C-alpha cells in the first residue's frame, strides 16, 4: 500500500511555482486629459438660463417692462374701445390703419425704453450685485459670461414686446373701420422762385391693415427692440452703471433721434445718416407712410434717405461696435 497524503486546505498546487506567485500589475494607459468647458467662450445653456432667471427675478424691472409694453397698450386700447362703444358717432373705431401707425410710433419709444432697461440691467447688475467676481473665480471665461447675456436678455424682452404687438395687431384688424383711407398728402412747399407746391399723389387703400403690413411692422419693431437692447447691454457693461446707461440712452432716443431725423443740418447730412436712430427711422414700412403728421411725405424721416446698403452698414456697425466694446470691458475689468 502506497503512502498517499491528502493535501491540506492551505497547500499550494504543484503547478504554481514561486515565480508565478507574484503577478505583474496590468498595464495602465495614461488617462486622457478631460476638456474643461469653463474656459470656452461659448456659453453653455445652463449659464444662459441662469442669466434669464437673474433678470426675471428682478420684480421692479419686470413690472416696468410690462407696464411700458402690455400695460400701456391695454389701457389705451381699452379707452378707445369703451369710447367707441359708448358714442360711436363721436369716437371712431379703436383699430384701423391710422391707429396702427400711431401706435407703431408710440411703440418705438416704449419698446425702446423697455429694451434699454433690460439691456442696462443685463450689462451692469453683475457688478452692482457683487456676482461678477464669484463667477470669474469659478474659472468661467469672462467673454462667455458676457456672450450669455445677449440671448438671455432677448429671451426676456422679445416675448413681452411680441405679445404687446400681437394684441395691437388683433385690435387694429378686428376693430378697423370699414371702407378705405386716403394716404396722399402735400409733401412740402419748394423754395423755388414761383413757390410751387409739390403734392404727393393721393392713394386709396383699405382701412384694415393687411397681413403683409402687419408682418413688416412687427419685424421693424422687433429690430428696434434688438438694437435698443444691444446698446443698453454694451453701454451698461462699459460704464458699469445702470442708471447712467438708462439716462444716456433714453435721452438719445427721445431727444437726439427726433432732432437728427427731422431737421436737415447743412453739410452734415451724412453724419446724421450715420446715427442709428435715423437709420432705423428710414426702415419704416411704406404702408405706414402718407398720413398727416409725418416728415417727408408723411413718414418719420424728414431728411433725404440714404441707400439701403448704407442703412444696413450703419445698423450692423452700431450693433457690432457696442457688443465689442461691452465684451472688451468685461474681459479687462478687474474682478
Residue, then its C-alpha position, 0 to 999 in steps of 0.5 A: x500500500x502506497x503512502x498517499x497524503x491528502x493535501x491540506x486546505x492551505x497547500x499550494x498546487x504543484x503547478x504554481x511555482x514561486x515565480x508565478x506567485x507574484x503577478x505583474x500589475x496590468x498595464x495602465x494607459x495614461x488617462x486622457x486629459x478631460x476638456x474643461x468647458x469653463x474656459x470656452x467662450x461659448x456659453x453653455x445653456x445652463x449659464x444662459x438660463x441662469x442669466x434669464x432667471x437673474x433678470x426675471x427675478x428682478x420684480x421692479x424691472x419686470x413690472x416696468x417692462x410690462x407696464x411700458x409694453x402690455x400695460x400701456x397698450x391695454x389701457x389705451x386700447x381699452x379707452x378707445x374701445x369703451x369710447x367707441x362703444x359708448x358714442x360711436x358717432x363721436x369716437x371712431x373705431x379703436x383699430x384701423x390703419x391710422x391707429x396702427x401707425x400711431x401706435x407703431x410710433x408710440x411703440x418705438x419709444x416704449x419698446x425702446x425704453x423697455x429694451x434699454x432697461x433690460x439691456x442696462x440691467x443685463x450689462x451692469x447688475x453683475x457688478x452692482x450685485x457683487x456676482x461678477x467676481x464669484x463667477x470669474x473665480x469659478x474659472x468661467x471665461x469672462x467673454x462667455x459670461x458676457x456672450x450669455x447675456x445677449x440671448x438671455x436678455x432677448x429671451x426676456x424682452x422679445x416675448x413681452x414686446x411680441x405679445x404687446x404687438x400681437x394684441x395691437x395687431x388683433x385690435x387694429x384688424x378686428x376693430x378697423x373701420x370699414x371702407x378705405x383711407x386716403x394716404x396722399x398728402x402735400x409733401x412740402x412747399x419748394x423754395x423755388x422762385x414761383x413757390x410751387x407746391x409739390x403734392x404727393x399723389x393721393x392713394x386709396x387703400x383699405x382701412x384694415x391693415x393687411x397681413x403683409x403690413x402687419x408682418x413688416x411692422x412687427x419685424x421693424x419693431x422687433x429690430x428696434x427692440x434688438x438694437x435698443x437692447x444691444x446698446x443698453x447691454x454694451x453701454x451698461x457693461x462699459x460704464x458699469x452703471x445702470x442708471x447712467x446707461x438708462x439716462x444716456x440712452x433714453x435721452x438719445x432716443x427721445x431727444x437726439x433721434x427726433x432732432x437728427x431725423x427731422x431737421x436737415x443740418x447743412x453739410x452734415x447730412x451724412x453724419x446724421x445718416x450715420x446715427x442709428x436712430x435715423x437709420x432705423x427711422x428710414x426702415x419704416x414700412x411704406x404702408x405706414x407712410x402718407x398720413x398727416x403728421x409725418x416728415x417727408x411725405x408723411x413718414x418719420x424721416x424728414x431728411x433725404x434717405x440714404x441707400x439701403x446698403x448704407x442703412x444696413x452698414x450703419x445698423x450692423x456697425x452700431x450693433x457690432x461696435x457696442x457688443x465689442x466694446x461691452x465684451x472688451x470691458x468685461x474681459x479687462x475689468x478687474x474682478 
